[in-house]
Amino acid sequence: MKNKLNDQQLLNLEADLNRIRDEALSKVGKTDADYIRRIIFIQRTAEVLGRVLLVMILLHPIFFIFGVLSLTLSKILDNMEIGHNVLHGQYDWMNDPTINSRTYEWDLAGDAKSWKRIHNHEHHTYTNIIGKDRDFGYGLLRLSDDLPWKRKNLWQFLTYLNLSFLFEWGIAYHELAAERVFVGKKKKNRVSPLSDDQLKKMFFSKAARQVFKDYIFFPLVCWPVFLPVLLANITANLLRNLWTSTIIFCGHFTEGVHTFSEKECENETKGHWYYRQILGSSNLTGRRWFHILTGHLSCQIEHHLFPDIPAHRYVEMSPKVQKVLEKYNIPYNTGSFFRQYATVVKRLIRYSLPPKEGARVTR
């Protein structure tokens, strides 16, 4: 573990962060239920409004723009502030079957249960541990010296742009790629709870439903404007994908984010785990509306520390976490959207280039 804290300091850090967590949990209740239901109402209203506006292009083409924007807002809220947080179990205590991590399905090509297996357990348990966390670079990008350089890394910025615009499909395929379902040789130490046939069935089933809804059903329902509605759905999905991937990259791959080896994390205590989450994450500053549109992943540090606490509480928890980190002289990686995104681009370009002479290179 890359740290300068001794065992006692890590125990104290654990206790301090646990107090912040317990304080937040003690407040969870009606306010949180009202909040998520209000966001769901806004999301559904934006979707209905977007669909209506797209039909109104029969009156004037300007309604196309407003329809796309309203539909994009709906999809971003469904993906970020609702889907991501509900699937983390942040609202399971409500016992509402429509807002429950076990039954919720989001408006994405990727199956929610697949995402939970690859993200909730693997990424949040093994955050930035090379060889364990498959979210680090998504198997496509070289983002640290821990990974050997390959010739394909020369054009990884183009790979990144492609991944960003098609991010929902990257999420959908992520588990199958990791398990080498279609291509590649399976790793001997990989144990999946599902067979390849089960994974393929879930992948194709959810993808088919999503394609039918977005690109066949709704355009057909609006037949006189079939092509504009089809184009609007494609555009809204692309914009949602670009926004989602950009926010996620700003929370995980900025300058100063640390990586870890499996050996460093052996016999890890909760204090060590907290410390690793902090060093492996970064935050974004912004106004309330900005935090909502990011699903409060603008507070990625707090999310990695407390993934099951209702995310809208992260903003008020952030100063408390920062104060604790100052106590132990631990860096708190935060900054504006443009500042943090600039460091993401810098990191993508830096590790796309061949390493210095003598470093390990794979062809």
C-alpha positions in Angstrom: 0.0 0.0 0.0 1.4 3.4 -1.0 1.0 5.2 2.3 2.9 7.0 5.0 0.3 6.2 7.7 1.2 3.7 10.4 -1.3 1.1 11.6 -2.6 3.2 14.4 -3.2 6.2 12.1 -5.1 3.9 9.7 -7.2 2.7 12.6 -7.9 6.3 13.5 -8.7 7.2 9.9 -11.2 4.3 9.8 -12.9 5.4 13.0 -13.2 9.0 11.8 -14.7 8.0 8.5 -17.0 5.6 10.1 -18.3 8.4 12.3 -19.1 10.4 9.2 -20.9 7.4 7.7 -22.9 6.6 10.8 -24.0 10.3 11.1 -25.2 10.3 7.5 -27.0 6.9 7.9 -28.8 8.2 11.1 -30.4 10.9 8.9 -31.6 8.7 6.1 -35.3 8.6 5.9 -38.3 10.4 4.4 -36.1 13.3 3.0 -34.2 10.8 0.9 -37.4 9.0 -0.2 -39.0 12.3 -1.2 -35.8 13.3 -3.1 -35.5 10.2 -5.2 -39.2 10.2 -6.1 -39.0 13.8 -7.1 -36.0 13.1 -9.4 -37.9 10.1 -10.9 -40.9 12.4 -11.5 -38.6 15.0 -13.2 -37.0 12.2 -15.3 -40.3 10.8 -16.5 -41.7 14.3 -17.2 -38.6 15.1 -19.3 -39.1 11.9 -21.3 -42.8 12.5 -22.0 -42.1 16.1 -22.9 -39.3 15.1 -25.2 -41.5 12.6 -27.0 -44.3 15.2 -27.4 -41.8 17.8 -28.7 -40.5 15.4 -31.3 -43.9 14.9 -32.7 -44.4 18.7 -32.8 -41.7 19.0 -35.4 -44.6 18.7 -37.8 -45.3 22.3 -36.7 -41.8 23.6 -36.7 -38.3 22.1 -37.0 -37.1 23.9 -33.8 -39.1 21.4 -31.7 -36.5 18.8 -32.7 -33.8 20.5 -30.8 -35.9 21.0 -27.6 -37.1 17.4 -27.9 -33.6 16.0 -28.1 -32.5 18.1 -25.1 -35.4 17.0 -23.0 -34.9 13.3 -24.0 -31.2 13.6 -23.2 -31.9 15.0 -19.8 -34.3 12.2 -19.1 -31.7 9.6 -20.1 -28.9 11.2 -18.1 -31.1 11.3 -14.9 -32.2 7.7 -15.5 -28.6 6.6 -15.9 -26.8 8.7 -13.3 -28.9 10.0 -10.4 -31.5 7.2 -10.5 -30.2 4.0 -12.0 -26.6 4.1 -10.8 -27.6 4.9 -7.2 -30.6 2.6 -7.0 -28.5 -0.3 -8.3 -26.0 0.4 -5.5 -28.8 -0.3 -3.0 -29.0 3.2 -1.7 -32.8 3.1 -1.5 -33.4 -0.6 -0.8 -34.5 0.4 2.8 -37.6 1.9 1.2 -38.9 -1.6 0.3 -40.3 -0.1 -2.9 -40.1 -2.7 -5.7 -39.7 0.1 -8.3 -36.6 1.6 -6.5 -34.8 -1.6 -5.5 -31.4 -2.8 -6.5 -32.7 -6.4 -6.9 -35.4 -5.6 -9.5 -34.5 -2.2 -11.1 -33.6 -2.2 -14.8 -32.3 1.0 -16.4 -32.7 2.6 -19.8 -29.4 1.3 -21.2 -28.3 -1.5 -23.5 -26.4 -3.1 -20.7 -28.2 -5.6 -18.3 -28.4 -4.1 -14.8 -27.5 -7.4 -13.0 -24.4 -7.8 -15.2 -23.3 -4.2 -14.3 -23.8 -4.9 -10.6 -21.6 -8.0 -10.8 -18.8 -6.2 -12.6 -19.1 -2.8 -10.9 -20.6 -3.1 -7.4 -18.5 -6.0 -6.3 -15.4 -6.0 -8.4 -14.7 -2.3 -8.9 -15.7 -1.1 -5.5 -13.9 -3.9 -3.7 -10.7 -3.9 -5.8 -10.6 -0.2 -6.8 -7.5 0.5 -9.0 -5.8 -2.8 -8.1 -4.1 -3.8 -11.3 -5.2 -7.3 -12.4 -8.3 -7.2 -10.1 -10.2 -4.0 -11.1 -11.2 -4.4 -14.8 -12.8 -0.9 -14.7 -9.2 0.6 -14.8 -8.9 1.3 -18.5 -11.8 -1.1 -19.3 -9.3 -3.4 -21.0 -8.9 -1.0 -23.8 -6.8 1.9 -22.5 -3.3 2.1 -20.9 -3.5 4.6 -18.1 -0.5 3.8 -16.0 3.0 2.3 -16.2 1.6 -0.8 -14.5 0.5 -2.0 -17.9 2.9 -2.9 -20.7 2.8 -0.6 -23.7 1.4 -2.0 -27.0 1.4 -0.5 -30.5 -2.4 -0.1 -30.3 -1.9 2.4 -27.5 -0.6 4.9 -30.0 -4.2 5.6 -31.1 -5.9 5.1 -27.8 -7.3 8.6 -27.7 -9.4 7.6 -30.7 -10.3 4.4 -28.9 -11.3 6.6 -25.9 -13.6 8.8 -28.1 -15.2 5.7 -29.6 -15.7 4.2 -26.1 -17.2 7.5 -24.9 -19.8 7.8 -27.6 -20.7 4.1 -27.4 -20.3 3.9 -23.6 -23.6 2.0 -22.9 -22.5 -0.7 -25.3 -19.1 -0.9 -23.5 -20.9 -1.4 -20.2 -23.2 -4.0 -21.8 -20.2 -6.0 -23.2 -17.8 -5.4 -20.3 -18.6 -8.6 -18.4 -18.6 -10.8 -21.5 -15.2 -9.3 -22.6 -13.8 -9.9 -19.1 -14.9 -13.6 -19.3 -13.6 -14.0 -22.8 -17.1 -15.2 -23.9 -16.6 -14.5 -27.6 -12.9 -14.0 -28.2 -9.7 -14.7 -26.3 -8.5 -17.4 -24.0 -10.1 -17.7 -20.6 -7.9 -17.1 -17.6 -7.4 -20.1 -15.4 -8.1 -18.2 -12.2 -11.4 -16.7 -13.4 -14.5 -18.1 -11.8 -17.8 -16.7 -13.0 -21.2 -17.3 -11.3 -22.8 -17.7 -14.7 -22.0 -19.8 -17.7 -21.1 -18.3 -21.1 -24.6 -19.3 -22.5 -26.3 -17.4 -19.6 -24.2 -14.3 -20.1 -24.8 -14.3 -23.9 -28.6 -14.8 -23.3 -28.7 -11.9 -20.9 -26.6 -9.7 -23.1 -28.6 -10.2 -26.3 -32.0 -10.2 -24.5 -31.4 -6.7 -23.0 -29.7 -5.3 -26.0 -32.5 -6.4 -28.3 -35.2 -4.9 -26.0 -33.3 -1.6 -25.9 -32.7 -1.4 -29.7 -36.4 -2.2 -30.3 -37.6 0.5 -27.9 -35.3 3.3 -29.1 -34.9 2.6 -32.8 -38.1 0.7 -33.8 -41.0 1.1 -31.4 -40.9 4.9 -30.7 -40.1 5.9 -34.4 -42.9 3.7 -35.6 -45.4 5.1 -33.1 -44.5 8.5 -34.5 -44.7 7.3 -38.2 -45.1 10.6 -40.0 -41.8 11.7 -38.4 -40.2 8.3 -38.2 -36.7 9.4 -39.4 -36.5 12.6 -37.1 -37.6 10.5 -34.1 -35.0 7.8 -34.9 -32.3 10.5 -35.3 -33.4 12.1 -32.0 -33.2 8.8 -30.1 -29.7 8.1 -31.5 -28.6 11.6 -30.7 -29.9 11.5 -27.1 -28.2 8.2 -26.5 -24.9 9.4 -27.9 -25.1 12.6 -25.8 -25.9 10.6 -22.7 -23.1 8.2 -23.3 -20.6 11.0 -23.8 -21.7 12.8 -20.6 -21.6 9.6 -18.5 -18.2 8.5 -19.7 -16.7 11.9 -19.3 -17.9 12.2 -15.7 -16.7 8.7 -14.9 -13.3 9.3 -16.4 -13.0 12.6 -14.4 -13.7 10.6 -11.2 -11.2 7.8 -11.9 -8.4 8.8 -14.3 -7.3 12.3 -13.4 -3.7 13.2 -12.7 -2.6 12.1 -9.2 -5.0 9.1 -9.1 -3.0 6.1 -7.7 -2.9 2.5 -8.7 -2.0 -0.5 -6.5 -0.6 -4.0 -6.9 -2.3 -7.1 -5.5 0.6 -7.6 -3.1 0.2 -4.1 -1.6 -3.4 -4.9 -0.7 -3.0 -8.3 0.9 -4.7 -8.6 4.3 -6.1 -5.2 3.9 -7.9 -3.6 6.8 -11.0 -1.3 6.5 -8.7 1.6 7.2 -6.4 0.6 4.3 -9.4 0.1 2.1 -10.7 3.6 2.9 -7.2 5.0 2.2 -7.1 3.2 -1.2 -10.5 4.6 -2.2 -9.4 8.1 -1.4 -6.1 7.8 -3.4 -7.9 6.1 -6.3 -10.6 8.7 -6.8 -11.1 12.4 -7.7 -13.9 14.9 -7.3 -15.5 17.7 -9.4 -16.7 21.0 -8.0 -19.9 22.6 -9.3 -23.4 23.9 -8.6 -26.3 21.8 -7.3 -27.7 21.1 -10.8 -24.3 19.9 -11.9 -24.0 17.4 -9.0 -27.5 16.1 -9.8 -26.6 15.6 -13.5 -23.5 13.6 -12.5 -25.5 11.4 -10.3 -23.4 13.0 -7.6 -20.4 11.1 -9.0 -18.8 14.6 -8.9 -18.2 13.4 -5.3 -16.5 10.3 -6.4 -14.3 10.1 -3.3 -17.3 10.1 -1.1 -19.1 7.5 -3.4 -16.1 5.2 -3.2 -16.0 5.5 0.6 -19.8 5.2 1.1 -21.3 3.6 -2.0 -24.6 2.6 -0.3 -25.5 6.0 1.2 -28.0 8.1 -0.8 -25.7 10.0 -3.1 -27.4 13.4 -2.8 -25.9 13.5 0.7 -22.3 13.4 -0.6 -22.1 17.1 -1.1 -22.8 17.8 2.6 -20.4 15.0 3.6 -17.6 16.2 1.4 -16.3 19.0 3.7 -16.3 16.6 6.7 -14.3 14.0 4.7 -11.9 16.7 3.5 -11.4 17.9 7.1 -10.5 14.3 8.2 -8.0 14.0 5.3 -6.3 17.2 6.3 -5.8 15.8 9.8 -3.8 12.9 8.3 -2.2 15.0 5.5 -3.9 12.9 2.8 -4.5 14.6 -0.5 -8.1 15.4 -1.5 -8.2 15.4 -5.3 -10.8 17.9 -6.4 -11.2 20.6 -9.0 -13.4 22.1 -11.7 -14.8 20.0 -14.5 -12.5 21.5 -17.1 -9.4 21.3 -14.9 -10.0 17.7 -14.1 -10.9 16.7 -17.6 -7.8 18.4 -18.9 -5.7 16.0 -16.7 -7.7 13.0 -18.0 -6.8 14.0 -21.6 -3.2 14.5 -20.5 -3.1 11.0 -18.9 -4.6 9.4 -22.0 -1.9 11.0 -24.2 1.0 10.4 -21.8 0.4 6.7 -21.6 -0.3 6.3 -25.3 3.3 7.0 -26.0 6.1 4.4 -26.0 7.9 4.1 -22.6 11.5 5.2 -22.1 14.2 2.8 -23.3 14.5 -0.2 -21.1 10.9 -0.3 -20.1 8.7 -3.3 -20.8 7.0 -3.4 -24.2 4.5 -5.9 -25.5 3.9 -6.2 -29.3 
